[in-house]
Structures are given as structure tokens and as C-alpha cells.
């Protein structure tokens, strides 16, 4: 794992570079790691269920965003700076516990 504390080149870089490296920022340090190999990782039944539930929440939020009437009604309930998308996901999870 390579570390750098004052790299002009990588100071603002974050995320993956191709599928070879991942650049991470920890405070003032920049860390470069190998891209993770997740091919042998099997999700548990609970993880699969959570992912399925979250996919439904995303579909619900996107449906609200694509309907101007629903989006406007939803935005009226929110405080300044709050996202309609994130509020819709929260509402979906609250209704489907």
C-alpha cells in the first residue's frame, strides 16, 4: 500500500483508476490500494434481501422524481437543502419495516 502526504498529482483524486487501483483520502494522506477482487464473495441471504429492498426503494424514489406533480408535493414537505430522492428512500424504508 503506497502512501503520500503531499502529492500535487493525487491531491484531488479519489476513486478507482480502471480496475487496477483505488485512490483513497484519509485526512491529509493519499493511499493507493489494489482494486478489490470480490469474485469469490458470496452475499448472505440477509444481504440479498437488503439489496432487493433497497432496489425497490430506489425505484420508488425515481418514480417520484420522474412525476412532476409528486415531486413538487414531496418537495413542499422538505426543509431547505433536503433532497427529494433521499427523503423518498427514507419514507419507503419507514413504510416497509
MMTF fields as JSON, N, C-alpha, C and O atoms, coordinates in Angstrom:
{
  "mmtfVersion": "1.0.0",
  "mmtfProducer": "UNKNOWN",
  "numBonds": 387,
  "numAtoms": 388,
  "numGroups": 97,
  "numChains": 1,
  "numModels": 1,
  "chainsPerModel": [1],
  "groupsPerChain": [97],
  "chainIdList": ["A"],
  "bondAtomList": [4, 2, 8, 6, 12, 10, 16, 14, 20, 18, 24, 22, 28, 26, 32, 30, 36, 34, 40, 38, 44, 42, 48, 46, 52, 50, 56, 54, 60, 58, 64, 62, 68, 66, 72, 70, 76, 74, 80, 78, 84, 82, 88, 86, 92, 90, 96, 94, 100, 98, 104, 102, 108, 106, 112, 110, 116, 114, 120, 118, 124, 122, 128, 126, 132, 130, 136, 134, 140, 138, 144, 142, 148, 146, 152, 150, 156, 154, 160, 158, 164, 162, 168, 166, 172, 170, 176, 174, 180, 178, 184, 182, 188, 186, 192, 190, 196, 194, 200, 198, 204, 202, 208, 206, 212, 210, 216, 214, 220, 218, 224, 222, 228, 226, 232, 230, 236, 234, 240, 238, 244, 242, 248, 246, 252, 250, 256, 254, 260, 258, 264, 262, 268, 266, 272, 270, 276, 274, 280, 278, 284, 282, 288, 286, 292, 290, 296, 294, 300, 298, 304, 302, 308, 306, 312, 310, 316, 314, 320, 318, 324, 322, 328, 326, 332, 330, 336, 334, 340, 338, 344, 342, 348, 346, 352, 350, 356, 354, 360, 358, 364, 362, 368, 366, 372, 370, 376, 374, 380, 378, 384, 382],
  "bondOrderList": [1, 1, 1, 1, 1, 1, 1, 1, 1, 1, 1, 1, 1, 1, 1, 1, 1, 1, 1, 1, 1, 1, 1, 1, 1, 1, 1, 1, 1, 1, 1, 1, 1, 1, 1, 1, 1, 1, 1, 1, 1, 1, 1, 1, 1, 1, 1, 1, 1, 1, 1, 1, 1, 1, 1, 1, 1, 1, 1, 1, 1, 1, 1, 1, 1, 1, 1, 1, 1, 1, 1, 1, 1, 1, 1, 1, 1, 1, 1, 1, 1, 1, 1, 1, 1, 1, 1, 1, 1, 1, 1, 1, 1, 1, 1, 1],
  "groupList": [{"groupName": "UNK", "atomNameList": ["N", "CA", "C", "O"], "elementList": ["N", "C", "C", "O"], "formalChargeList": [0, 0, 0, 0], "bondAtomList": [1, 0, 2, 1, 3, 2], "bondOrderList": [1, 1, 2], "singleLetterCode": "X", "chemCompType": "L-PEPTIDE LINKING"}],
  "groupTypeList": [0, 0, 0, 0, 0, 0, 0, 0, 0, 0, 0, 0, 0, 0, 0, 0, 0, 0, 0, 0, 0, 0, 0, 0, 0, 0, 0, 0, 0, 0, 0, 0, 0, 0, 0, 0, 0, 0, 0, 0, 0, 0, 0, 0, 0, 0, 0, 0, 0, 0, 0, 0, 0, 0, 0, 0, 0, 0, 0, 0, 0, 0, 0, 0, 0, 0, 0, 0, 0, 0, 0, 0, 0, 0, 0, 0, 0, 0, 0, 0, 0, 0, 0, 0, 0, 0, 0, 0, 0, 0, 0, 0, 0, 0, 0, 0, 0],
  "groupIdList": [1, 2, 3, 4, 5, 6, 7, 8, 9, 10, 11, 12, 13, 14, 15, 16, 17, 18, 19, 20, 21, 22, 23, 24, 25, 26, 27, 28, 29, 30, 31, 32, 33, 34, 35, 36, 37, 38, 39, 40, 41, 42, 43, 44, 45, 46, 47, 48, 49, 50, 51, 52, 53, 54, 55, 56, 57, 58, 59, 60, 61, 62, 63, 64, 65, 66, 67, 68, 69, 70, 71, 72, 73, 74, 75, 76, 77, 78, 79, 80, 81, 82, 83, 84, 85, 86, 87, 88, 89, 90, 91, 92, 93, 94, 95, 96, 97],
  "secStructList": [7, 3, 3, 3, 1, 1, 7, 6, 6, 6, 6, 6, 7, 7, 3, 3, 3, 6, 6, 6, 3, 3, 3, 3, 3, 3, 6, 6, 3, 3, 3, 3, 3, 3, 7, 7, 7, 7, 6, 6, 7, 7, 7, 7, 2, 2, 2, 2, 2, 2, 2, 2, 2, 2, 2, 2, 2, 2, 2, 2, 2, 2, 2, 2, 2, 2, 7, 2, 2, 2, 2, 2, 2, 2, 2, 2, 2, 1, 7, 6, 6, 7, 7, 2, 2, 2, 2, 2, 2, 2, 2, 2, 2, 2, 2, 6, 7],
  "xCoordList": [0.857, 0.0, 0.901, 1.727, 0.737, 1.53, 0.813, -0.411, 1.591, 1.02, 1.768, 2.965, 1.041, 1.639, 0.969, -0.239, 1.759, 1.165, 1.13, 0.395, 1.9, 1.939, 2.065, 2.924, 1.225, 1.3, 0.44, -0.781, 1.074, 0.358, -0.484, -1.571, 0.021, -0.639, -1.917, -2.912, -1.898, -3.031, -3.871, -4.755, -3.614, -4.296, -5.819, -6.527, -6.326, -7.776, -8.359, -9.538, -7.551, -8.02, -8.639, -8.092, -9.802, -10.472, -11.156, -11.636, -11.198, -11.923, -11.011, -9.8, -11.614, -10.863, -10.213, -10.711, -9.089, -8.413, -8.462, -7.72, -9.343, -9.586, -10.11, -10.927, -9.648, -9.969, -8.666, -8.526, -7.705, -6.398, -6.087, -5.556, -6.41, -6.054, -7.248, -8.182, -7.202, -8.187, -7.415, -6.507, -7.782, -7.125, -8.074, -9.226, -7.578, -8.394, -7.731, -6.51, -8.549, -8.055, -8.39, -9.551, -7.373, -7.549, -6.909, -5.694, -7.721, -7.179, -6.305, -6.783, -5.034, -4.11, -3.297, -2.415, -3.586, -2.834, -3.614, -4.839, -2.891, -3.447, -2.927, -1.722, -3.831, -3.451, -3.887, -5.014, -2.991, -3.306, -3.291, -2.3, -4.414, -4.513, -4.896, -5.315, -4.749, -5.173, -6.697, -7.369, -7.226, -8.667, -9.134, -8.524, -10.184, -10.594, -11.167, -11.905, -10.813, -11.339, -12.496, -12.28, -13.701, -14.889, -15.535, -16.674, -14.808, -15.387, -15.734, -16.649, -15.036, -15.299, -16.177, -16.394, -16.681, -17.504, -18.964, -19.513, -19.571, -20.972, -21.808, -21.584, -22.777, -23.616, -24.523, -24.97, -24.786, -25.672, -27.128, -27.423, -28.019, -29.446, -29.943, -30.753, -29.453, -29.863, -29.358, -30.07, -28.137, -27.608, -28.42, -28.731, -28.757, -29.577, -30.934, -31.425, -31.541, -32.844, -32.738, -33.602, -31.675, -31.482, -31.258, -31.776, -30.49, -30.235, -31.518, -31.758, -32.334, -33.611, -34.533, -35.186, -34.578, -35.397, -34.914, -35.72, -33.601, -33.051, -33.327, -33.591, -33.271, -33.595, -35.041, -35.333, -35.943, -37.338, -37.453, -38.241, -36.663, -36.683, -36.187, -36.746, -35.15, -34.612, -35.646, -35.828, -36.321, -37.36, -38.494, -39.018, -38.86, -39.899, -39.462, -40.235, -38.22, -37.709, -37.618, -37.94, -37.188, -37.087, -38.463, -38.626, -39.45, -40.81, -41.316, -41.992, -40.996, -41.399, -40.664, -41.267, -39.382, -38.601, -39.083, -39.016, -39.565, -39.994, -41.436, -41.883, -42.159, -43.53, -43.503, -43.36, -43.636, -43.512, -44.495, -44.152, -45.694, -46.706, -46.276, -46.292, -45.892, -45.458, -44.183, -44.027, -43.278, -42.008, -42.257, -41.65, -43.15, -43.451, -44.119, -43.791, -45.047, -45.723, -44.728, -44.799, -43.819, -42.813, -41.867, -41.517, -41.451, -40.509, -41.12, -40.403, -42.435, -43.106, -42.999, -43.039, -42.863, -42.776, -41.368, -41.19, -40.374, -38.978, -38.442, -38.946, -37.408, -36.705, -35.754, -35.451, -35.295, -34.368, -33.084, -32.508, -32.66, -31.431, -31.617, -30.678, -32.822, -33.061, -33.374, -33.972, -32.968, -33.132, -34.438, -34.759, -35.181, -36.422, -36.103, -36.813, -35.045, -34.641, -34.368, -34.906, -33.534, -33.174, -34.378, -34.531, -35.209, -36.402, -37.368, -38.017, -37.462, -38.338, -37.819, -38.606, -36.514, -35.934, -36.199, -36.549, -36.032, -36.322, -37.781, -38.086, -38.683, -40.108, -40.432, -41.209, -39.852, -40.08, -39.653, -40.384, -38.461, -37.98, -38.839, -39.046, -39.332, -40.184, -41.511, -42.032, -42.053, -43.323, -43.153, -44.106, -41.97, -41.771, -40.798, -39.927, -40.936, -40.066, -40.518, -39.909],
  "yCoordList": [-1.168, 0.0, 1.227, 1.401, 2.073, 3.289, 4.428, 4.545, 5.261, 6.433, 7.678, 7.637, 8.784, 10.065, 11.125, 11.069, 12.106, 13.151, 14.504, 15.393, 14.682, 15.99, 15.839, 16.472, 15.011, 14.752, 15.751, 15.777, 16.562, 17.527, 16.796, 17.248, 15.679, 14.922, 14.229, 14.2, 13.669, 12.883, 13.564, 12.934, 14.823, 15.522, 15.502, 15.309, 15.7, 15.776, 14.514, 14.489, 13.464, 12.23, 11.326, 11.152, 10.749, 9.794, 8.762, 9.076, 7.533, 6.505, 5.587, 5.553, 4.838, 3.827, 4.386, 5.328, 3.784, 4.083, 2.782, 1.841, 2.745, 1.499, 0.467, 0.782, -0.737, -1.783, -2.307, -3.496, -1.386, -1.77, -1.165, -1.851, 0.118, 0.823, 1.567, 1.916, 1.807, 2.647, 3.703, 3.38, 4.967, 6.073, 6.54, 6.881, 6.555, 6.93, 8.098, 8.247, 8.924, 10.057, 9.825, 9.615, 9.863, 9.759, 10.99, 11.037, 11.979, 13.223, 13.89, 14.22, 14.085, 14.701, 13.667, 14.027, 12.389, 11.33, 10.787, 10.675, 10.458, 9.794, 8.365, 8.14, 7.397, 5.988, 5.35, 5.552, 4.58, 3.856, 2.369, 1.844, 1.695, 0.262, -0.478, 0.134, -1.782, -2.607, -2.621, -2.512, -2.755, -2.869, -4.177, -5.219, -4.157, -5.373, -6.433, -6.12, -7.677, -8.806, -9.403, -10.089, -9.141, -9.597, -10.807, -11.159, -11.439, -12.526, -13.754, -14.496, -13.984, -15.16, -14.861, -15.738, -13.645, -13.26, -13.584, -13.134, -14.353, -14.73, -13.97, -14.111, -13.16, -12.436, -13.391, -14.408, -13.045, -13.858, -13.629, -12.736, -14.444, -14.279, -12.915, -12.284, -12.458, -11.149, -10.021, -9.045, -10.159, -9.14, -9.092, -8.013, -10.249, -10.296, -9.645, -8.905, -9.918, -9.33, -7.816, -7.086, -7.336, -5.893, -5.208, -4.117, -5.844, -5.266, -5.189, -4.214, -6.23, -6.249, -5.138, -4.446, -4.977, -3.936, -2.548, -1.662, -2.368, -1.067, -0.781, 0.365, -1.803, -1.62, -1.147, -0.301, -1.693, -1.241, 0.207, 0.978, 0.577, 1.957, 2.921, 4.005, 2.534, 3.376, 3.535, 4.634, 2.45, 2.523, 3.454, 4.228, 3.373, 4.263, 5.724, 6.586, 5.996, 7.377, 7.902, 9.063, 7.069, 7.501, 7.758, 8.662, 6.962, 7.192, 8.552, 9.253, 8.926, 10.241, 11.348, 12.363, 11.164, 12.183, 12.392, 13.506, 11.331, 11.436, 11.916, 12.161, 12.052, 12.571, 13.992, 14.152, 15.019, 16.407, 16.77, 17.543, 16.228, 16.539, 15.955, 16.647, 14.671, 14.033, 14.674, 14.852, 15.016, 15.623, 16.972, 17.28, 17.765, 19.081, 18.929, 19.661, 17.991, 17.761, 17.272, 17.676, 16.42, 15.902, 17.009, 17.099, 17.853, 18.933, 19.946, 20.57, 20.111, 21.064, 20.647, 21.498, 19.344, 18.845, 18.937, 18.79, 19.176, 19.121, 20.465, 21.519, 20.407, 21.61, 22.035, 21.254, 23.255, 23.77, 22.922, 22.636, 22.533, 21.764, 20.261, 19.521, 19.787, 18.347, 17.844, 18.553, 16.636, 16.017, 15.229, 14.464, 15.421, 14.676, 13.183, 12.345, 12.863, 11.474, 10.774, 9.697, 11.383, 10.77, 10.713, 9.75, 11.725, 11.719, 10.615, 9.987, 10.38, 9.32, 7.946, 7.063, 7.763, 6.491, 6.289, 5.187, 7.352, 7.264, 6.892, 6.033, 7.546, 7.273, 5.819, 5.163, 5.323, 3.945, 2.978, 2.046, 3.209, 2.325, 2.426, 1.427, 3.609, 3.766, 3.024, 2.454, 3.032, 2.348, 0.838, 0.1, 0.364, -1.066, -1.72, -2.486, -1.432, -2.065, -3.449, -4.137],
  "zCoordList": [0.0, 0.0, 0.0, 0.896, -1.006, -1.114, -0.402, -0.464, 0.273, 0.952, 0.518, 0.235, 0.47, 0.141, 0.997, 1.227, 1.476, 2.3, 1.598, 2.028, 0.534, -0.109, -1.619, -2.232, -2.226, -3.649, -4.411, -4.256, -5.224, -6.05, -7.096, -7.455, -7.574, -8.628, -8.149, -8.874, -6.933, -6.452, -5.377, -4.797, -5.107, -4.019, -4.161, -3.173, -5.373, -5.576, -6.196, -6.547, -6.336, -6.962, -5.904, -4.816, -6.248, -5.377, -6.254, -7.344, -5.773, -6.506, -7.283, -7.065, -8.197, -8.916, -10.163, -10.78, -10.52, -11.774, -12.555, -12.273, -13.537, -14.251, -13.264, -12.399, -13.396, -12.414, -11.841, -11.552, -11.681, -11.172, -9.815, -8.942, -9.619, -8.393, -7.83, -8.553, -6.512, -5.846, -5.065, -4.299, -5.263, -4.562, -3.467, -3.736, -2.219, -1.057, -0.345, -0.376, 0.299, 1.074, 2.541, 2.893, 3.395, 4.841, 5.46, 5.648, 5.776, 6.307, 5.249, 4.164, 5.562, 4.607, 3.839, 3.06, 4.053, 3.385, 2.191, 2.23, 1.148, -0.008, -0.007, 0.11, -0.137, -0.117, -1.429, -1.88, -2.038, -3.263, -2.928, -2.42, -3.223, -2.946, -4.225, -5.207, -4.201, -5.322, -5.383, -4.358, -6.576, -6.759, -6.115, -6.357, -5.314, -4.602, -5.549, -6.484, -5.288, -6.048, -5.248, -4.249, -5.688, -4.973, -5.653, -5.348, -6.568, -7.351, -6.507, -6.863, -5.412, -4.583, -3.372, -2.536, -3.27, -2.127, -2.431, -3.436, -1.572, -1.728, -0.707, 0.496, -1.167, -0.207, 0.563, 0.033, 1.818, 2.647, 2.224, 1.43, 2.763, 2.468, 2.927, 2.249, 4.09, 4.613, 3.706, 3.468, 3.209, 2.298, 1.008, 0.503, 0.487, -0.732, -0.498, -1.351, 0.652, 0.976, 1.114, 0.627, 1.781, 1.941, 0.605, 0.367, -0.267, -1.589, -2.413, -3.125, -2.303, -3.021, -2.497, -3.278, -1.18, -0.555, -0.969, -1.253, -1.001, -1.39, -2.865, -3.23, -3.714, -5.134, -5.289, -6.135, -4.473, -4.503, -4.04, -4.589, -3.024, -2.526, -3.594, -3.764, -4.308, -5.381, -6.494, -7.018, -6.857, -7.889, -7.446, -8.247, -6.181, -5.627, -5.711, -6.13, -5.312, -5.332, -6.766, -7.021, -7.687, -9.082, -9.688, -10.507, -9.287, -9.774, -9.311, -10.064, -8.088, -7.58, -8.33, -8.678, -8.58, -9.287, -10.722, -11.241, -11.363, -12.754, -12.912, -14.032, -11.818, -11.851, -11.272, -10.059, -12.109, -11.623, -10.506, -9.611, -10.55, -9.527, -8.175, -7.157, -8.182, -6.94, -6.402, -5.194, -7.31, -6.892, -6.211, -5.186, -6.786, -6.204, -4.84, -3.907, -4.716, -3.44, -2.391, -1.231, -2.789, -1.877, -1.438, -0.261, -2.38, -2.081, -1.117, -0.335, -1.171, -0.288, 1.18, 2.069, 1.439, 2.813, 3.393, 4.602, 2.555, 2.991, 3.443, 3.055, 4.271, 4.684, 3.574, 2.672, 3.644, 2.643, 2.643, 3.693, 1.446, 1.312, 1.334, 1.041, 1.68, 1.705, 0.295, -0.514, 0.025, -1.282, -1.348, -0.438, -2.425, -2.634, -2.751, -2.195, -3.467, -3.675, -2.345, -2.088, -1.502, -0.225, 0.729, 1.48, 0.696, 1.542, 1.102, 1.939, -0.195, -0.704, -0.287, 0.054, -0.31, 0.138, 1.627, 2.052, 2.426, 3.866, 4.099, 4.926, 3.363, 3.522, 3.147, 3.841, 2.078, 1.658, 2.765, 3.1, 3.328, 4.384, 5.648, 6.338, 5.948, 7.126, 6.954, 7.913, 5.741, 5.477, 5.39, 5.639, 5.045, 4.771, 5.748, 5.334, 7.017, 8.021, 8.314, 9.134]
}
